[in-house]
Amino acid sequence: MSPSRPKIIYGPLISPLSKRDIRLSPCSLLSVSSCGVIEWAEHDVDPSSLQEVLAKHGRSLEDRDVEFIQLKWGEWIMPGFVDTHTHAPQFQNNGAGSQYELLDWLKYVTFPEEEKFADVQYAKKMYRRVVRASLDLGTTMCCWYGTLHLEGTKVLADITHELGQRAYVGKCNMDRNSSPTYQEASAEESIADTRSFISYVEALSPSDSTALVRPIITPRFAISCTSKLLTGLGELAAAHPQVPIQTHISENNAEIAYTKTLFPECSTYAEVYDHFGLLRENTILAHGVHLEKSELDLIKRRGAGLSHCPTSNFNLRSGSAHVGQWLDNGNKCGLGTDCSGGWTASMITAMQLASVCSKVVSFYTKGDDATLTGRFSKTQFAKYQLPIPTLFWIATMGGAEVCCLQDTIGSLEPGKQFDAVRVSILPETENMHLWYEESDSLESMLERFMTNGDERNVREVWVKGRKVGGRLFK
């Protein structure tokens, strides 16, 4: 990626500090280098002292080599969203098949659409639309599932690289329990294609340190993989410790029961992946709706992360994940859109439904009386609805932790890469769906955006300092 123009951004900044705290700075000054790295940040900079603070850093408003961006009240800069789980070939099916639960939905809706990606030209047409849509929704980092097709999934990696999204891209492994025309011929072929895919994606960038797009080992889920295939993938993962792993876990009760019949030597779903060497620090496990406490403990010991996918969990009637329990247990937790189990690629919607999910869980698990007064427990998350800072965290910094990218992205701190979104709730015609007053605090505006915002409020999107999406992107 070619260097971008250095930037100085002045105005409101919002960034996660912890699972319970957000930096809400109405007047921040942020410097981004030509390489897309945040050089320094100053907060609470009054307009009268702007020139003085710039001079301290050897800058001025007259610097012609710098792009100066001044935000209005009603706009702010925040970290880009990290989508820890979604399926690129399923976007065409968004909104379809909601009458099914998981296994029938795969059989009748999903696998027939994914089969079409054997056609490389179809893959080129669809994947460009998909990545473009994801970027314009403010997703700066995405964990993509492709299909089982090697060449088609190379196309997904190529387009993601070209359009400038940070991403993990995986070719699905599945050698059983799919349709006869949509599963790999053998474990050996699946592993050989995966090895080839890893090499192909790693060659897209001159070095691992500069790569935005990276390969990820992707056994679809335990049901779709024979023991021979999982053994081979575990060996491949051991040979490539830098390559992350993604798969599904404990999404649906029927899925869990079937998995246990296929792997009777393992007492839990999580033990299946652990048995084959696929549960480690850079493993991303999607859903986890029905995880047992022993599984959460095992996942924590291995350092793996969980992707909460409330949109699809509601849509396919899988259940309400007890995310508060994950957080109290110390498990890493991010947020995923899971198209097309979920009906939209919007991480804003995912945050909204994560809030609803936590309220449903709190209704049945009943925390103390603080819940009734709208307050939140300061000592635990389980049994309570998730507060705004926590929802914001799992959509940004939490996702970065799940992807093992917490030192690179997830917050707007010096030394990190500038993956960011310019949000606007200014009262333009297309934004009148989201009301606010000039007297509103930045905290209040963030809450309104998180509970009532959509893609119309995503004005500009940057990855590593390069503008790649948003309403103003052309």
C-alpha positions, 0 to 999 in steps of 0.5 A, spaced: 500 500 500 502 506 498 503 511 503 498 516 504 498 524 506 500 525 513 494 528 517 492 532 523 485 531 526 482 536 530 475 535 534 471 530 538 475 523 539 472 517 542 476 511 544 475 505 548 479 505 555 477 498 558 470 494 558 467 499 562 470 506 560 471 510 554 475 516 552 470 521 550 474 527 548 470 533 545 477 537 543 482 532 541 488 533 536 491 527 533 497 526 528 497 520 523 504 519 519 504 518 512 505 510 514 498 510 517 501 510 524 498 515 530 504 519 532 501 523 538 495 525 541 493 531 545 486 531 549 482 537 551 485 542 546 482 548 547 481 552 540 485 558 543 491 553 544 491 549 538 497 553 534 501 552 541 500 545 541 501 544 534 508 548 535 510 543 540 510 537 536 513 541 530 507 543 526 502 548 524 496 550 520 500 552 514 503 546 513 502 544 506 504 537 506 499 535 512 492 534 511 488 538 516 481 535 518 477 539 523 471 536 525 464 539 527 460 538 533 456 532 531 461 528 528 467 524 531 473 520 530 473 513 533 476 506 532 473 502 526 469 496 527 472 489 528 468 484 525 470 477 528 466 472 524 462 473 517 461 469 511 463 473 504 459 468 499 453 468 503 451 476 502 447 474 497 442 470 501 441 476 507 434 476 509 433 469 506 431 462 510 429 465 517 424 460 517 430 455 518 434 453 524 442 452 523 442 445 520 436 446 515 438 453 513 445 450 511 442 445 507 437 448 503 439 456 503 447 456 504 450 451 501 446 452 494 449 459 494 456 457 496 456 452 490 456 458 485 463 460 487 466 455 483 465 460 478 471 465 478 467 470 475 461 470 479 466 470 485 469 476 482 463 480 481 460 478 488 466 479 492 467 486 490 460 488 492 461 484 499 468 487 501 465 494 498 459 494 503 463 492 509 468 497 508 462 503 507 459 500 514 465 502 518 468 495 518 476 496 518 478 489 520 474 483 518 474 475 519 472 472 512 470 465 511 470 464 503 467 457 500 471 450 499 473 453 492 481 454 492 481 459 486 474 463 488 477 464 495 483 467 492 479 472 489 476 474 495 483 475 498 485 479 492 479 484 492 480 485 500 487 486 499 486 491 493 480 495 496 484 496 502 481 492 508 484 489 514 482 482 514 483 474 515 481 470 509 480 463 510 478 457 505 473 453 508 475 445 510 469 441 509 470 433 507 463 430 509 456 432 511 454 437 506 451 436 499 454 431 495 456 436 490 459 441 495 464 438 499 471 436 498 473 430 495 478 428 501 482 430 507 488 430 503 486 435 497 483 439 503 489 440 506 493 441 500 489 446 498 489 450 504 497 450 504 497 453 497 492 458 499 496 460 505 502 461 501 498 465 496 495 470 501 502 471 504 505 472 498 500 478 497 504 483 501 512 484 501 512 482 509 508 480 514 509 486 518 506 490 513 500 485 511 493 487 511 490 481 509 492 474 512 490 467 511 486 463 516 485 456 517 478 455 517 475 448 518 468 450 517 465 446 524 467 439 527 461 436 523 463 438 516 470 435 518 473 428 518 478 426 524 483 425 518 482 432 516 482 435 523 488 431 524 491 434 518 489 441 519 492 441 526 499 439 523 498 444 518 497 449 524 503 447 528 507 448 522 504 455 521 503 458 528 503 465 526 496 463 522 490 464 526 484 459 526 477 460 525 471 455 526 464 455 529 462 452 536 456 450 540 451 455 536 445 450 536 443 444 540 442 439 534 449 441 532 452 440 539 448 433 540 451 431 533 458 433 534 458 429 540 456 423 536 461 424 531 467 425 536 465 420 542 472 420 545 471 428 547 466 430 552 465 437 550 465 441 543 471 445 545 475 438 547 474 436 539 478 442 537 483 442 543 484 434 541 486 436 534 491 442 536 486 447 533 485 451 540 490 456 541 491 463 542 490 465 535 483 461 535 477 465 533 470 461 535 464 463 533 457 463 537 458 459 543 451 460 545 451 453 549 458 453 552 459 449 558 463 452 564 468 447 563 469 449 556 469 456 557 475 455 562 478 450 557 478 456 552 481 461 557 487 456 558 488 456 551 487 463 550 482 463 544 477 468 543 469 468 542 465 471 537 458 473 539 454 473 533 447 476 536 444 477 529 444 470 527 443 467 533 436 471 534 435 470 526 436 462 526 433 461 533 440 458 536 439 462 543 442 468 547 449 467 548 451 469 556 456 474 554 456 477 561 459 470 563 464 470 558 467 476 560 466 475 568 470 468 566 476 472 563 474 470 556 476 474 550 470 477 546 469 480 540 463 481 536 461 478 529 455 480 524 455 472 521 452 474 514 447 471 512 445 467 518 445 475 520 441 479 515 446 485 515 453 486 515 452 492 520 456 492 526 452 497 528 446 493 528 450 487 531 451 492 537 444 494 538 442 486 538 448 485 543 444 490 547 438 486 546 441 479 547 444 481 554 437 484 556 434 478 555 439 474 559 438 479 564 431 478 565 431 470 566 438 470 570 436 476 574 441 480 577 440 484 584 435 490 584 440 495 581 438 492 574 431 495 576 433 502 577 437 502 570 444 501 574 449 496 572 454 492 576 461 494 577 463 488 579 460 483 574 457 482 567 453 476 568 446 477 570 446 484 567 445 488 561 451 490 558 453 497 558 454 502 552 462 502 554 462 494 554 458 494 547 463 499 544 469 495 547 467 488 544 465 491 537 472 495 537 478 493 542 475 486 544 475 484 537 482 486 536 484 482 542 480 476 539 484 477 533 491 478 537 491 485 534 490 489 540 497 492 539 496 494 532 488 496 532 482 497 536 483 504 539 486 510 537 493 510 541 499 513 539 503 507 536 497 504 533 495 504 526 490 509 524 484 504 523 478 509 524 471 511 522 468 518 522 461 518 524 456 524 523 450 525 526 449 532 523 442 534 521 443 533 514 437 530 510 439 523 510 441 523 517 434 526 520 433 519 522 437 520 528 436 526 533 440 530 537 441 537 541 447 542 540 447 541 548 448 534 548 454 531 551 459 526 546 457 520 551 449 522 549 451 522 542 455 516 542 449 512 545 444 515 540 449 512 534 449 506 537 442 505 539 439 508 532 445 509 527 446 506 521 450 506 515 448 513 513 452 516 519 459 513 517 462 518 513 469 516 512 473 510 513 480 509 514 485 503 514 492 504 516 491 512 514 488 510 507 481 512 506 477 506 503 470 507 505 464 511 507 459 516 504 464 521 502 468 515 499 469 515 491 
